[in-house]
Amino acid sequence: MELILKYFPNLSEEQISRFQLLERLYQDWNLKINVVSRKDIDELYLRHVLHSLAIAKIISFKDDTQIMDVGTGGGFPGIPLAIMFPNCNFHLVDSIAKKLKVVNEVTEGLGLTNVRTTHKRVEEINETYDFIISRAVAVMPTFVHWTKGKIAKKQNNDLKNGILYLKGGDLSEELKNYTTTTIYNLSDFYTEAFFETKKLVHLPQKFTK
Ligand SMILES: C[S@@+](CC[C@H](N)C(=O)[O-])C[C@H]1O[C@@H](n2cnc3c(N)ncnc32)[C@H](O)[C@@H]1O
């Protein structure tokens, strides 16, 4: 938890208690339904929470921003961001029901009212969002194809509506067709070795049509 406060020192009491509660909730639920690897549970705050919150290092979502987390798995990056932005709406989607069971239990345990979940493939979702967030789900061309037409035209935030994708490694080949993409190195935000090769990609709306 100190790790979170190191990079996000201005959290409210409610946010701090929710972030603290996360560890126990994931430990408990992970014993029943394994959605996070053992090693990752031991380093939940580093590998999952802080990693998810990298998105909050480049954007402070305005109130009422609509966000979909595609392939949320156990709730990342959606859950930490829903704690961070309690006045934004998060739609967490995954094609595997048992993962969403954990997400629903954690959401309830935290008392979050800004999270809903849907058990579907993202291709079957017919809504629009200001931002589509994701981590480790598909290569970018596939992801762009799946999420086509799901970004709202109206802009409410300083950053252009679009995809915010957490990725690792060399992205030059995968992103060569998306020329106005911005790639953020997470090592610019965080000093831990885990983030050395990690990136956050922002693909603005016009490339997601
Ligand atoms: C490697 S896991 C990543 C989970 C989570 N985002 C994280 O970073 O911890 C990929 C997840 O994407 C989901 N997924 C893959 N293709 C999908 C699709 N077309 N629609 C919805 N979910 C999908 C899988 O069920 C799985 O839970």
The ligand as an SDF file (V2000), in Angstrom:
LIG
                    3D

 27 29  0  0  0  0  0  0  0  0999 V2000
   -4.2040  -12.2610  -20.2630 C   0  0  0  0  0  0  0  0  0  0  0  0
   -5.8130  -11.9480  -19.6480 S   0  0  0  0  0  0  0  0  0  0  0  0
   -5.6110  -10.2840  -19.0610 C   0  0  0  0  0  0  0  0  0  0  0  0
   -6.5800   -9.9620  -17.9480 C   0  0  0  0  0  0  0  0  0  0  0  0
   -6.4580   -8.5550  -17.3700 C   0  0  0  0  0  0  0  0  0  0  0  0
   -6.7100   -7.5470  -18.3760 N   0  0  0  0  0  0  0  0  0  0  0  0
   -5.1200   -8.3410  -16.7350 C   0  0  0  0  0  0  0  0  0  0  0  0
   -4.2930   -7.6540  -17.3250 O   0  0  0  0  0  0  0  0  0  0  0  0
   -4.8750   -8.8720  -15.6280 O   0  0  0  0  0  0  0  0  0  0  0  0
   -6.8000  -11.7190  -21.1110 C   0  0  0  0  0  0  0  0  0  0  0  0
   -8.2880  -11.6690  -20.8360 C   0  0  0  0  0  0  0  0  0  0  0  0
   -8.9700  -11.2420  -22.0080 O   0  0  0  0  0  0  0  0  0  0  0  0
  -10.1730  -11.9720  -22.1490 C   0  0  0  0  0  0  0  0  0  0  0  0
  -10.5550  -11.8970  -23.5710 N   0  0  0  0  0  0  0  0  0  0  0  0
   -9.8350  -12.3450  -24.6340 C   0  0  0  0  0  0  0  0  0  0  0  0
  -10.4950  -12.0590  -25.7830 N   0  0  0  0  0  0  0  0  0  0  0  0
  -11.6270  -11.4010  -25.4330 C   0  0  0  0  0  0  0  0  0  0  0  0
  -12.7130  -10.8520  -26.1770 C   0  0  0  0  0  0  0  0  0  0  0  0
  -12.7520  -10.9110  -27.5080 N   0  0  0  0  0  0  0  0  0  0  0  0
  -13.7230  -10.2440  -25.4970 N   0  0  0  0  0  0  0  0  0  0  0  0
  -13.6960  -10.1870  -24.1480 C   0  0  0  0  0  0  0  0  0  0  0  0
  -12.6920  -10.6880  -23.3980 N   0  0  0  0  0  0  0  0  0  0  0  0
  -11.6730  -11.2970  -24.0300 C   0  0  0  0  0  0  0  0  0  0  0  0
   -9.8080  -13.3620  -21.6100 C   0  0  0  0  0  0  0  0  0  0  0  0
  -10.9440  -14.0760  -21.2010 O   0  0  0  0  0  0  0  0  0  0  0  0
   -8.8800  -13.0130  -20.4510 C   0  0  0  0  0  0  0  0  0  0  0  0
   -9.5870  -12.8910  -19.2370 O   0  0  0  0  0  0  0  0  0  0  0  0
  1  2  1  0
  2  3  1  0
  2 10  1  0
  3  4  1  0
  4  5  1  0
  5  6  1  0
  5  7  1  0
  7  8  2  0
  7  9  1  0
 10 11  1  0
 11 12  1  0
 11 26  1  0
 12 13  1  0
 13 14  1  0
 13 24  1  0
 14 15  1  0
 14 23  1  0
 15 16  2  0
 16 17  1  0
 17 18  1  0
 17 23  2  0
 18 19  1  0
 18 20  2  0
 20 21  1  0
 21 22  2  0
 22 23  1  0
 24 25  1  0
 24 26  1  0
 26 27  1  0
M  CHG  2   2   1   9  -1
M  END
$$$$
